[in-house]
């Protein structure tokens, strides 16, 4: 869809020098040249090169060629993560980057998108993002974004560097794993298939109320956010519900809230010995991740069974309503006296 663009450039100097300059321009810009003679000077027609060369830059690749309109619709109005290269077709560094950029686009396909915009054609768009040299690469994080969301790319220029940099950003921008209530075998199995499964045992709702319970759950959520790059699972259970599990990890029967972390592959566990606080839980998990936390083998080298539990409705607990006892028809005449005892 390139639009033809014609420029006439004339060179001064000896015929040999004029010819050398023209050939050098043709080589650097990848344009179509036609020679002319005008007043003893060599002039050249540059036909369509400045536009069509940009199309050829990434043809037959997974790099998405952009213009101002598609930039807005595909980059800014999408939830995808983008890396956008602002380039010039005549730029030697851009030519060197091109095969690496295309290779990275293929490798990251489905996870992140790589685009390219010819800054020599779309000058207003490139100026908007402060492009001063070529190639310039801008990072647009996933999620809702606008033009102010652009960040500088500070990685290397090989395909491996680009892929590694993008994958790091992908991990940092992922959502943390969900902290779920342990309501049965399915949720327990899903958690223990992770590298580590951390279970919080919380006080009964009548002892803590909804506000205090949510404080404990929020601590677990904070830890899930901090350790989201690691393959960890997160659960919580009301104390004294999963009695076999509590017994297996040495937290049962008293001292709620409590935490235990299990490794389902090694059949080992470690209970939290410190405080159930953000700092205390973080210190506990950091010790485990570097191999300094003490662990114990599960009895029988197997995971304990769990029972089905009613999902919490998020509300304060209600005391059970007892039936009223009608004593109107009870006769005290039938009660034996002390003498009869």
C-alpha positions in Angstrom: 0.0 0.0 0.0 3.0 2.3 -0.4 2.4 5.8 -1.8 4.8 6.8 -4.6 7.1 9.6 -3.6 9.5 11.3 -6.0 12.5 13.3 -5.0 15.2 14.8 -7.2 18.7 15.1 -5.7 21.6 16.6 -7.6 25.3 16.2 -6.8 28.2 18.6 -7.5 31.8 17.6 -8.2 33.5 15.5 -10.8 31.4 12.9 -12.6 33.2 10.1 -10.7 32.4 11.7 -7.4 28.8 12.4 -8.3 28.3 8.8 -9.3 29.9 7.6 -6.1 27.6 9.7 -4.0 24.5 8.5 -5.9 25.5 4.9 -5.5 26.2 5.3 -1.8 22.7 6.9 -1.3 21.1 4.0 -3.2 22.9 1.5 -1.0 22.0 3.2 2.3 18.4 4.0 1.6 17.4 0.9 -0.5 15.7 3.1 -3.0 15.0 3.0 -6.7 17.2 5.4 -8.6 17.1 6.8 -12.1 20.0 8.9 -13.4 19.5 12.3 -15.2 21.8 14.9 -16.6 21.0 18.5 -15.6 23.5 21.3 -16.3 26.5 19.0 -16.2 25.4 17.6 -12.8 24.3 14.1 -12.0 20.8 14.1 -10.6 18.8 11.1 -9.4 15.1 10.3 -9.1 14.2 8.6 -5.9 10.9 6.8 -6.7 8.7 5.4 -3.9 11.8 4.3 -1.9 11.1 6.2 1.3 7.7 4.6 1.7 8.1 1.2 0.1 11.4 0.5 1.8 9.7 0.6 5.2 7.2 -2.0 4.0 10.0 -4.3 2.9 11.8 -3.8 6.2 9.5 -6.3 8.0 7.6 -8.0 5.3 6.8 -11.7 5.8 7.5 -11.4 9.6 5.5 -11.3 12.8 6.5 -7.6 13.4 3.4 -5.4 13.0 4.0 -2.4 10.9 2.3 0.7 12.4 1.1 4.1 11.4 -0.6 6.7 13.6 -4.0 5.3 13.2 -3.1 1.7 13.9 -0.8 2.8 16.7 -3.8 4.2 18.5 -6.1 1.2 17.8 -3.7 -1.6 18.2 -1.2 -0.4 20.8 -2.9 2.1 23.1 -6.4 0.6 22.9 -5.3 -2.9 23.7 -4.5 -4.9 26.8 -1.4 -6.4 25.2 2.2 -5.7 26.1 4.0 -3.9 23.2 7.5 -3.1 22.2 7.6 -0.6 19.4 10.6 0.2 17.3 10.9 3.7 15.7 13.3 3.3 12.8 14.6 4.9 9.6 14.9 2.7 6.5 18.4 4.1 5.7 19.7 3.5 9.2 22.5 0.9 9.4 21.8 0.1 13.1 18.1 -0.4 12.2 19.1 -2.8 9.4 21.3 -4.7 11.9 18.4 -4.9 14.4 15.8 -6.0 11.9 16.4 -9.8 11.8 16.7 -9.9 15.6 13.5 -7.8 16.0 11.7 -10.2 13.6 13.0 -13.3 15.4 11.9 -11.9 18.8 8.5 -11.1 17.4 8.0 -14.7 16.4 9.3 -16.1 19.7 7.1 -13.8 21.8 4.0 -14.3 19.6 0.9 -14.8 21.8 2.6 -13.2 24.8 3.8 -9.8 23.7 3.6 -7.9 20.4 6.4 -6.2 18.6 5.7 -3.3 16.3 7.7 -1.0 14.0 7.0 2.5 12.9 8.9 4.4 10.2 9.9 7.6 11.9 11.0 9.2 8.6 7.4 9.0 7.3 5.4 9.4 10.6 7.5 12.3 11.9 4.8 13.8 14.2 4.1 10.4 15.8 7.8 9.8 16.5 8.3 13.4 17.8 5.4 12.7 20.2 7.4 10.0 21.8 10.7 11.9 21.9 12.5 10.0 19.2 15.8 11.6 18.5 17.9 8.7 17.1 17.4 5.4 15.4 16.4 2.8 16.3 14.5 3.9 19.4 12.4 1.3 21.2 9.5 2.1 23.5 7.8 -0.3 25.9 4.1 -0.1 26.5 3.0 -2.3 29.5 -0.1 -4.5 29.3 -3.5 -3.2 30.5 -5.1 0.2 30.1 -2.6 2.7 28.7 -2.2 6.0 26.8 0.7 7.9 25.2 2.2 8.7 28.7 2.5 5.0 29.4 5.5 4.7 27.1 8.7 3.6 28.8 12.3 3.4 27.6 13.6 0.0 26.5 17.0 -0.5 28.1 17.9 -4.0 27.0 20.3 -5.4 24.4 19.8 -5.5 20.6 20.0 -9.3 19.9 16.9 -11.5 19.7 18.0 -13.2 22.9 18.3 -9.9 24.8 15.0 -8.7 23.5 13.1 -11.9 24.4 14.7 -12.0 27.9 13.9 -8.4 28.6 10.3 -8.8 27.4 9.8 -12.0 29.5 11.0 -10.2 32.6 8.4 -7.5 32.0 5.7 -10.1 31.4 6.4 -11.7 34.7 6.4 -8.4 36.6 3.1 -7.4 35.0 1.2 -10.6 35.7 -1.5 -10.7 38.3 -0.6 -12.5 41.5 -2.1 -15.9 42.2 -5.4 -16.0 43.9 -5.6 -16.7 47.7 -8.4 -19.3 47.9 -10.4 -20.8 50.7 -9.7 -24.5 51.2 -13.1 -26.0 50.5 -12.2 -29.5 49.4 -9.9 -31.9 47.7 -9.8 -30.1 44.4 -8.5 -26.8 45.8 -6.0 -28.7 48.0 -4.7 -30.8 45.0 -4.3 -27.7 42.8 -2.3 -25.9 45.5 0.0 -28.8 46.4 0.9 -29.4 42.8 2.8 -26.0 43.0 6.4 -25.9 44.2 5.1 -24.7 47.6 1.6 -24.5 49.0 1.1 -22.1 51.8 -2.0 -22.6 54.0 -3.2 -20.1 56.6 -5.4 -21.4 59.4 -7.5 -18.5 60.7 -9.6 -18.1 63.9 -13.3 -19.1 63.9 -15.4 -16.3 62.5 -17.2 -15.9 65.8 -13.8 -15.3 67.5 -12.4 -12.8 64.9 -15.3 -11.3 62.9 -15.1 -10.4 59.2 -12.7 -7.4 59.6 -10.0 -9.3 61.4 -10.3 -12.3 59.1 -9.9 -10.1 56.1 -6.7 -8.6 57.7 -5.2 -12.1 57.8 -6.3 -12.8 54.3 -4.8 -9.5 53.1 -1.4 -10.5 54.6 -1.6 -13.7 52.5 -2.5 -11.6 49.4 0.5 -9.3 50.0 2.8 -12.3 50.1 1.2 -13.7 46.9 1.9 -10.4 45.2 5.5 -10.3 46.5 6.3 -13.9 45.4 4.1 -14.0 42.3 7.1 -14.8 40.1 7.5 -18.1 41.9 5.2 -21.1 41.4 3.5 -20.9 44.8 -0.1 -21.7 45.8 -2.1 -20.0 48.5 -5.0 -21.2 50.6 -6.7 -20.4 53.9 -9.0 -22.4 56.1 -11.0 -21.7 59.3 -9.3 -23.3 62.2 -10.3 -26.7 63.4 -12.1 -27.5 60.1 -9.3 -29.4 58.4 -8.2 -31.3 61.5 -6.2 -34.0 59.7 -4.2 -31.4 57.8 -3.6 -29.3 60.9 -2.4 -32.4 62.8 -0.1 -33.3 59.9 1.6 -29.9 59.9 1.7 -29.4 63.7 -0.7 -26.4 63.9 -3.8 -28.1 65.0 -6.0 -27.3 68.0 -4.7 -24.0 69.3 -2.8 -20.9 68.4 -4.8 -19.5 65.5 -3.9 -17.8 63.2 -1.2 -20.1 62.0 0.6 -20.9 58.7 2.2 -24.0 57.3 3.9 -24.4 53.9 3.9 -27.8 52.1 6.0 -29.2 49.3 3.8 -31.8 47.7 6.6 -33.3 45.7 9.1 -33.8 48.5 6.3 -34.5 51.1 7.8 -32.0 53.5 6.3 -29.1 55.4 7.3 -26.2 57.6 5.1 -24.4 60.1 5.4 -20.7 60.8 7.1 -20.3 64.2 7.0 -16.5 64.2 4.2 -13.9 64.2 1.3 -13.9 61.7 2.3 -10.5 60.4 3.4 -9.2 57.0 7.0 -9.0 58.2 6.9 -12.4 60.0 5.4 -14.3 57.1 7.8 -12.7 54.7 10.8 -13.7 56.8 9.4 -17.2 57.0 9.0 -17.5 53.2 12.3 -15.9 52.4 14.1 -18.5 54.6 12.3 -21.3 52.8 13.1 -20.0 49.3 16.8 -19.9 50.0 16.9 -23.3 51.8 17.4 -21.9 55.3 14.0 -22.8 56.7 13.7 -26.0 58.7 11.4 -28.6 57.1 9.9 -31.9 58.4 8.7 -35.0 56.4 5.0 -35.6 56.4 4.0 -38.7 58.3 3.6 -41.7 56.0 5.2 -39.7 53.1 1.7 -38.7 51.9 -0.5 -35.7 51.9 -3.3 -35.7 54.5 -6.9 -35.8 53.4 -9.1 -32.8 53.6 -12.9 -32.4 54.0 -15.4 -30.3 52.2 -16.1 -26.9 53.8 -18.8 -24.3 53.4 -17.4 -21.3 51.5 -17.3 -18.1 53.6 -19.9 -15.5 52.7 -17.6 -12.7 53.7 -19.9 -11.7 56.6 -19.5 -11.7 60.4 -20.6 -14.9 62.1 -24.0 -15.3 63.7 -24.6 -17.2 66.9 -26.9 -20.2 66.4 -30.5 -19.5 67.4 -31.6 -21.9 70.1 -35.1 -23.2 70.4 -37.2 -21.6 73.3 -38.1 -24.1 75.9 -41.7 -23.8 77.2 -41.8 -24.7 80.9 -45.4 -23.9 81.4 -46.4 -27.5 81.4 -43.7 -28.7 83.7 -45.0 -29.6 87.2 -42.6 -29.2 90.1 -44.7 -31.5 92.2 -43.0 -34.4 90.7 -39.6 -33.3 91.8 -38.4 -35.4 94.8 -37.6 -33.6 98.0 -34.2 -33.7 99.7 -35.5 -36.1 102.3 -36.3 -38.6 99.6 -32.7 -38.5 98.3 
